[in-house]
Amino acid sequence: MLRNSDNASILDGEPNEVERYELREGPAYRFDANRREFIEVLGAGLVIAVAARGAVAQRQRGGRGGRGPRAAVKAGQRFYVGKDGIVTVMSSKVEVGQGSRTQIAQAAAEELHLPLDRVRVILADTAVCPDDGGTAGSRTTPSTVPAVRAASAALREVLTAMAAKRLEADADAVRFDGGEFVAAKKKISLGELAAADDFAAQLDATVLGNATVTPVESWTVLGKPAAKVGGDEIVTGRHRYPSDIVRPGMLYGKVLRPPALGAKLESVDATAAKKLEGVVVVTDGDFAGCAAANSALAAKGVDALAESAQWQLPKDAPTSDNVYDHFERTAASSGRGRPNTWGDTEKAFAAAEKKIDVAYTIAYIQHAPMEPRAAVAEWNDGKLTVWTGTQQPSRVRGELAAAFRIAEADVRVVVPDTGGGFGGKHSGEAAVEAARLAKAAGKPVSLRWTREEECTWAYCRPGGLIEVRAALDERGKLAAWDFTNYNSGGSAIDSPYQSASGRTRFVAADSPLRQGSYRALASTANTFARESAMDELALLSGADPLEFRLAHLPAGRLKDVLVAAAKRFDWPRRRKETTAPRGVGLACGTEKGSFVAACAEVEMIDGQPKVLSICQAYECGAIQNPLNLRMQVAGCIVMGLGGALFEEVKFQDAKITNASFSDYRVPRMSDVPQIDIELVNRHDLPSVGAGETPIIAVAPAIANAIVHAGCGRIRSMPLSRGRG
């Protein structure tokens, strides 16, 4: 753990390594245990087994998103106060482009009463940062930022008390602002206070207690636009991403990949690969790979391994065309999920004259980060350091410790600001692969996944089948609502619309592809199906889609953003005046404690939709950085275009058939429509995360606009799937 006393060199003076780095999960390799390790494990017996289960349980309780510090921390665990008067705050959170570094710096500056440029942030280094959990689930804003604010306010009180002693004044009489403590005519700077001989020891021993944070109406740093911290290094190319890390004597690695999804390595002959000069060859359990002075030579070694490898191949694997039948079939055989029910749904269906019974399909899609998985691993005296791009540094440290049968205290994971995650970098497979090669080579090893490897072996956003049955009573109100999601997940599955009876349920199914977290995960799928179905019901009842929704929404935040988006978009006029081949549509939804509504205009060109404009209203409580929030919403809209219009993982014979950007279509500049964003600022409500929810209304708004443009209803994501 970084201390103010004995690690001052890390943060004072010239930048060193640490400062520059301020910068269904993955399949576990079955590395063979050597004889000594086997005897040790056997000798420990049940004790080790119980300890392992306990460790796993502890990690699982932490959750994906993290819930802030699990216990009170000492000041030295969260902060470093330099002799230059700069305060460094530390957190396990990761910067993957979403702005967490800037937001945490703003939070600390606000409560420390310091200018933003007097605060630095170190993120995601397991050797020095307290464990605030990983970066997922939009938890940084509602969990970590309050923890940092509270700790910063407490630190300010501690520093003020220390300064009061130096100034021989009562603490209540000391004013701290802009880096100076002032009492009467005497003053002392924060840097001078930190230079005292006993300062570091006092700070390291101080447990931060409760302190009152600044109310929203008094914010001077939070609530104001702040440019991205470190943005100049990114745009000038000076920032070092995980794939840029270089260590002395470093080699480059390549891993032998299976010829098909689900294939099992039965045997491999390393003789030919070992004859290549300068190539380190590793065959260990179901892992095989090579390291060499350059990646081309390492790839040559892997090619030699591939020639001799024998694989057990999967049989009768589903394809991207029949996977939805596979979901329903495997879900039926495994039983039904526990439903949330209310009222007598079947009676309402039997009595209704107007009803729908439809199914929506959701394709698997890639995260498609600009930077594929990458890691550099280095062993020293049995201890392991890995620089990698992950959203879960503590979890990856656990994976590494388990893979190599070493204590977590002997593993350090450092995460430089990473080139994109979107929920796709929770696992540590690249880190484990690099570490295994480095252990064999006795030198640091850099492993960089290719785009094809990223598209094939990284996990996807789950595909899904969603069945919706709904009925209207004689007044045109929802009498019954039956919503079943197969495979893609249960987030945002409960409808915000009032219905006399209903049932919602998520049913797990067998997935032929590796699947996991994604920006907003199943919220997008469930919102797409629900908002499409609501438009179908509005058409069935003869009502305007906006008025139909408003009639079924209770008063509150979702209704407010829907009204705001419709007003800004000028919905009544544009709905009336827009005619084929153009159309307008809208959608709304809530997830992660925030609320969104979107209106879209499309034009049908040669049977395909061209999105002309998207207007979105978004509300996430009190806004902490309006500049970053606007960029987050815009980023979600553009990313949502891909899943809505054309992104789809295609697979046949247990192989991904579009594992490159030339075949896997992501949004391009030419796809970006006019974007109009209204941020609804609620000073009276707690701030929540904004990195996910703005994506969920994009696809259904476009789908509903296509219908208004005179085309038929498309019940698939991507929408291109439903057109020839």
N, C-alpha and C positions, 0 to 999 in steps of 0.2 A: 504494500500500500504506500502511496506517495506521502511523504511526511514533510512538513515545513522545516523540520530541523535537519534531517540527515540526507535529504535529496534536493537541497537547494539548487545544485548544479543543473538539475533537470529543467528548471524554469528560469533561473537567473542567468544573465549574461548571454553568450552566443547560443543560437538555436542548436539543439542536438537532435538525435534520432527521435526522441519522444515528441519534441515540439514540432518537428516537421511532419510527424504522423498525426498531429492534431487533425491532425488531419480528420397424412401418412407421410412423414419426413423421409429423408434419404435412405437408401439401402445401406446397411452396415456391412462392411467387408468382414469376412470371416478369416482373419489372419491366423495362421497356425501358431499355437503356443509351442515354445521350445521345451526341452525336457526339464530344465531348471524351473521355468515358469509353471509347468504342469505340476511338478512336485510341490511347489509352494502353494498353488491353489488347492491341490488335493489335501495338503497338510492342514490348511486353514479351514477347510470343509465348510460347515454350516455358517461359521462366523462371517466368512467372506460373502456367502450367498445372502445372508440377512442384511449385511452392510450395503451390498449392491442394490437390493430392492429398496432399502431406505433412501439411498441416494437418488434413485430414479423417482421415487415418490416426492422427494423434496423438490426436485427440478420440475416435476409436473405441477406441483401446487403453485409454482411461480406464475404459470400461465404464459400464453404467447405474448401478450402485450405488456406484461409487467404491471405491477400495482404500486410503484413507488418503493421507497426504502422499507424493508420489512421491520426495521427497528431504528431507534435513534442512533445517529452517527456522530462521531466526534468531528469537530471543526476541521481538523487536518485530513479527514477522510474525504471531505467534500470540497475543501478550498485550499488554495495555496496563495499566500499574500507575499508578494515580492517586494524587495527593497526599492524598486522603482515605482511602488504604489499601484501596481497592476494586480488585480485579483483574478486568479484562475479558478474556474469552477469545473468540477469533474462529474461525468455521468456515463453510464454504460450505454446510453442511447447512441444511435448510429445516424450519420448524415448520408442519405442516399438521394439527395436532391430536393427533399421535402421542406428544408429550412429549419430543422431542429437545432442546428448549431446557433443560428441567429436568434431563434426564439428563446433558447435557454440563456444566451447572453443578455437578451433584453430583460428576462425575468430577474436575473441576478443584478443587473444594473439598476433596475427599478427599485429593488428593496435595499440595495447597498447605497443608494443615492450617489451613484457614480455615472459619469458619461459612458456611453456604450463602448467607446474606444479604450476605456480603462478596464475592460473585462475581457478575458480570454476563456476559451472553452476547450477542454480535452475530452474527447468522446471515445468510448468503446475500446478501452485498453484494460484488460482484466487485471493487469498488475497494479494499476493506480486508481481505477475508477470504482466507486461504490456501485453495487448491483441494483439498478433501477428497473431491471427487466429488459427484454429485447424491444426492438422497434417494430411494432405490429398493432393492429386493431385500433389505430388512431388514439393510442393511450398516452403519448407524450404530453399533449395539451392538458387533458383532465387529471393526469396522475403525476408525471414528472415535473412539469412546470410548477404546480402548487407546492411540491416538495422542495424545489429549488428556491422558490420565493420565500417559503417559511424559513428555510435554513439561512438564506441571505439576510432576512430581517433579523433573525437571531444573531447572526454573525455581526451585523451592524451594532447591535446592542452590546455584544461582548467587546468589540473594538472600542466603542464609545466609553465603556467602563474602564478599559485599559488606558485610554487616552486621558480620562478624567484624573486618574492617579498621577499621570505624568504632569498634568496641568494643575494639579492640586486644586481641583474643583469638584463640585457635585456633578454626577453623571447627568442629572436633569438640566444642568446649566450648560452642558456641552452641545454644541451644534456641529453636525457633520454634513458637509455638502461639497461635492466636487473634488473630494480627496483630501480635505483639510478638516481637522477638529479645532473648533474655536470656542474659547471660554473667556469672557471679558476681553482683555487685551492680549491674551496669550493664545498661541496656536501651535499645532504640531501636524505635520503631514502624515498621511498613511504610510508613506515610504519610510519616514523617520521612525514611526512607531514600530514598523516591521524590522528595522535595523537593530533594535535593542537586543541585547544578548539573551534575555530570557523570553523573548516574544514567541519564538518557534515552539519552545517546550510548553508554554502556557496554552498556545492555540491547539497543539496536538492533544493536550489533555482535557480540553474543554468539550463537554457534551452540549450540543446545541439544544436549547429548550424551546418552549413555545414563544412565539412573538407575533404581534399583530402586523398583518401585511397591509400594503397601501390599497385603499378602496379604489374601485374602477374610476370614479369621478375625479380622483386626484392623480391618476397615472400621468407621468411625464415621459417615460420611455416606452413602456407597453402602451398599446393602443395607437401608436404612431407608426407611419411607414418606415421601415428599416431595410436598407439594401442588404443583400446576402453577404454575410461574413465570409471572407475568402473568395468572393466572386471574381476579384481581379486576377487571382491565381488561376482560376478555371478558364477564363476567357483568353488569358495570355499563354496558356499551356504550361504554366509553371507547377501546377498542382500534380502531385503524384498519386495516381489511383493504385489500387491493389496490383493491377497488371504492370505497373511501372516500377515496383519495388525491386531494387538490385542490392545484393549482398556480396561481400568479397568472396571470390572463388566460386560463385554460384553456377550451378548447372541448370539445364532445362529438361523438363520431363514430359513424357507422353505415356498414356495408359492404353492397354489393349481393351477395346470395346467389343461387346457381343455383336454378332451379325443380325440379331433380332431382339425385340423387346421380350424379356422373360427368359432368354436363353441362359443356360447354366454351363459354366466352364467345367469340363470333365477332366481334361489333361492338356498340357502344353509342354513342348520340348524347347528348352532354352539354348540348346547347343549352338545353333547357327547365330543367334543374336549375340551370344557371349564371345564369338570369334571376331566381332566387329571392334576395331580398336577405339578405345575411348568411350565405350558404351557400358554403363552399369545396368545390369539386368536383374529384375526382381520378379520372382514367382513365389507367391505366398498365399496358400489357400485358394480363394477364387479371385485373387488379385494378380495381375501381371502388368509390368510396365518397364520403361527404360528411362535413364537419365544420361545426358551427354552435354558436351560443351555448347551445343546449339540444338535447336528444336528439330532441324532437318535430320541430324544424325540420330537423335532420339527416336524420331518417326521411322527411320530406316530400321532401327532395332525392333520396334513394335511390329513393323511389316514382317520381319523374320519370325517373330513369335506367332503372328497370325497364320502363317503358312502351316504351322504344325498344330495349331489349337484344335481341339475336338470339343464340340458343343452339343448339349442336349437342347433341341429346339422345341418351342411351344407348338401345340397342335390346335387347329380349329379356333384361332384367335378371331375375335370380332373385328369388324372394319368400321371406318368412320361413317359408312352408309347404313349399317345395320345395328349400330351400338345402342340405339334407343330401344329397339326391341329387346336387346340384351339386358338393358337396365330393368325393364319391366319384368322380364322373365326371371332374372336372378333375384330381384326384390321379392317377387311372389314366392319364390322357394325359400327365402330366408325369413319370411314373416313380415307383418306390417309394423310400421313405426307407431308409437303412441300418439294418438291424435289429440288436438285441442278442439273440443266440441262444445256447442251451445245450441239450445233449442231443438226442435224436432225437424231435422233437415229433410228427411225422406218424405215426411208428410207435406212439407212445403213444396217440394218438387212435384209430388203427385197432384197437388191442387193448382199448380201454376200453369198458365197457358203460354207464357213467354219465358223461354229458358235457353241456355247454351250448354253444350257439352263438347269441349274442344281440348286439344293438346298442343303444347308448345315444346319445341326442342331447342336445346342450348348446346352449341359445339364446344369442344375443348379448345382453349386458346393458349398461346404462349405468353409469357411475361415480356419477352423481347427487350430486355435491357440493352442499352448501348454497350455496356461492358459485360461480356460473359463471365462466368465464374473464373476466379483466379486466386492463387495462393502462393506464397513463398514460405517454406519451412526451413528451420535451422535448429540443429541439436547442439547443445553444449553441456558436457558433463551430465548426461542423462536427463537434462531439462530441455523442453521444447518451446520454441517461439514460432508462431505462425502469423504472418500478415495476410489477411484475406478479406474478401468482400462478403459480409454476412450481416443479416439483421438481428442475429442472435449470438453475440460473442460469448456469453456465459454458456449457452447450450453447446456451441461448437467446442468450447474448452472441455465440456463434459464428454462429448463424442470422442475427442482426441485422447483424453485420459482413459476412456473405456477401451478404445481400439488398441492402445499400446500398453495397457495394464500399468499405468503410472498414476500417481496422485494428481488431482487437479491443481494442487499447489505448485506442481512442477511443470505446468502448462501455462503459457501466456499467449493470449490471442489479442492482436492489435488490428483494428479495422480502420484503415484510411478512408476518408470520404469516398464513397463508392459510386460508380457510374450506373445507378439505377437498381431498384429492387422490386418494388410493386408487390411485395409479399412473396416474391420468388426466391429469396435467398435466406431462408430460415435454417437450412441444413448445411453441414460442413463437409460434404463429400470431397470437394477439391482440396480442402485443408488436409483431410486424412490421406488422400492420394499423394500430395506433395510431401507430407511428413514421412510416409512409408518409403518413398524414393530417397529422401534425404537421409534417412536412417541407414539405408544400405550404402549410399554413396559416401557417407561421412562428410558431406558438404551441403551447403544450402541448395535447395532445389526450387525453381520456379515452375509452376504448372499453370498453363492458361488454356482453358477450354476453347475450342473453336466454336464458331457459330453453329455448325452442324451438331457438335456435341451438346451445346446448350439447347438446341431445338429438339434433340432426341432424348437426352438423359436427364434434363432438368424436369421438375414436376410442372404440371399444367394447371390452369384453372379448370375445375371439374366440368365435364359435360353433364347434361341433365335432360330429363323428360318431366314436364309439368302438365298435369291434367287439371282442368278447371271445369266445374259444373256450377252454374248459377241460375237463379230463377227470380223473376219479378212478380210482385203482386199486382192487383188491379189498379193501384195508384202509381205504378211504375217504380216502386221502391224495392230494394233488395229483400227478398223473402228467404233466400237460401244461398249459401256460399260454400262450395266444397273444393278445396285446393290441396293437391298432392304433388310434392316434389320428390322425384326419384333421383338420387345420387348427388345432385349438385349442391345440396346443403340447406340448412334451415334458417340462416340469417335473414332478417326482414321478411320472414314468411307470414307473419300475422298481418291481416289486413287492417288498415286504419279506417276502413269504411264501415258504417253501421249496417248490420244485417240482422234480421229477426232470428235466423238460425244459421248454423254453419259448422264446418270442420276444416282444420288445417293440419297438415302432417308432413313430415319429412321421412322418407323411407330410404334407408341405405341400400346400395346395390353393389355388385361387383364391377370394379373399374378396370378395363384392359390397359389403361395408361396410368402412369404414376401421377397422382394429383395432390394438390395442396393449396396453401393460401394464395390469394390473389387480391389485388386492390378491390375492396368491398365484397370479395368472394361471391357467395350465393345471393347477396342482396340484389345484384344486377339481374340475375336470372329471375328471381321471384318478383322483382318490380316490373320487369319486362312482361311477364305472363299476366300479372295482376292488372297492370295499366292497359295492356292490350285488351284483356277481357272486359275491363270497365268501359272501354270505347265500344266494344261489340255490344254491350248491354245498353249503352246510351243510344246507339243506332237502333237497337231493337225497340227501345221505348219511345223513340222519336225525339229525344232530348238533345240539346247541345252538350257536347262532352264536358265543357267547363261547368255548366249548370248542373249536370247529372252528378258530377263529383262533389260540388259544393252542397248539394242536397243530401249527400250521404256522409259528409265529414262533420264531426263535432267542432265547435269553436275551439281554436287553439293554434299552435305554431304551424302545423302543416297547412291548415286552411289559409293562414296568413300569407305564407310564401306562395301558395297557389294564386291567391288574389294579386299579390305583388307582381308575379311573373306575367300573369294575363294582362294586367294593366300596362306594364312596361312594353309588352309585345303588341298591345292594342288588339287583343284577341277578338272581340266581337266584330270589329270592322274587317280585320284581315280574314277571319273565318268566312264572313259573308262575301267579300269581294274576290278572294283568291279562287281561281278556277283552274281546271285541268289544262295543261299537264302539271300544274303546280298545286300544292296542297299544304295545309298547316295542321299540326297536331300538338298535343300537350301530354304531360305526364307529371306525376309527383310521387314523393316517397320520403321515408324517414328511416335512418339507420345510425348507429353509433351516437345517438343523442342529438343529431342535427337533422335539418329539414331542407328539402330541395324541391323545386318545381321548374320544369323546362318547357319552352315552346319552340317548335322547329318549323321551318319552311323548307320544302323540298321541291325539286323539279324532276320529272321523269324524262330521261333522255335515253332513247333506244332501249326502253324497258328497264333501265337501272336508275336508282335515285341519286340525284346530286343534291347534297344538303347546301342550301343557300344561306341560311342563318339559324342561329340558336340563341335564344334569350333565356337566361337562367337566373332565378332568384334563390339565394342560399342564406341559411341562418344557422349559426353554430354558437349562439350565446354572445358574450362580449368578445369583440374582435381584438386580438392582441397585436397583429401586424397586418394591416389592411393590404399592403403591397404584396406580401407573401401569400396572403389568403387569396387574393385575386389571381395570382399565378397558379396556385393550387387548383382553384376551380377551373381555370382555363385549361390546365394540364389534364384534368379529369375529363373535360369535354372532348378534347382532342383524342385522348386514349379511348374514350367511350365510342368514338366514331369507328375505330378499328373493329372492336367486338360487335358493333351494331351492323356494319356494312359488309365486311369481307374477311375478318380474321377467323381462321378455322384450322385446327391441326387435322391433317388428313393421314390416314393410316390404312395399310393393307398388308396382309401376310405378316403381321407383327413388326412392321417397319413404318417409320414416319416417311411419308412420300413428299413432303414439302419442307424439308429441314434446312432452309436457307432463305435469306431475304429476297432472293430472286423469285422464289416460289411462294413464300409466306408473306402475304400482303399486309403491310402495316400502313397507317395513315401517312400521307405525304403532304407537302406544303400545298399542293394543288387541291387536296381534299378539305382543307381547313376553311370553314365557312366564316361569314361575319359572326363574331361572338359578342354578345351584349350581356354583361353580368351586373346584377344588382345584389349587393351585400347588405343583408338586413342585420343591423347591429343592435343586439339586445344587452344593454349595460346591466339590466336587472337579472341576468341569468349567467350561470357559470360557463366558462369557455370550454368547448369540447373540440376534438380533432376534426380536421377538414381535409385530410388526404385521401378520403375514400368516397364518402357519401355523394359528392357532386357528380360521380360517374353514373349513378344508378338510373337517372331519369332520361338519359340521352337516347338509348335504343328505343324505348317505347314511344317517346315523342316522335321520333323519325318514323317508326312503324305506323303510327296513327296518322301522320301526315301523308304517307303513301296511299292510305285508303282514301283520304280526302282528295287526293290528286286523281282519283278515278280508277285506281288499280285495286285488285283484290287484296284481301287480308293475307299478310305473310306471318306465319306463326313459327318462325325459326330465327335463331341468331347463329350466324349472320343472316341478314335479310336477303343477301344474294342467293342463299340456299333455296329460297322459295321462288326464285325466278329462273327462267331458262337462260 
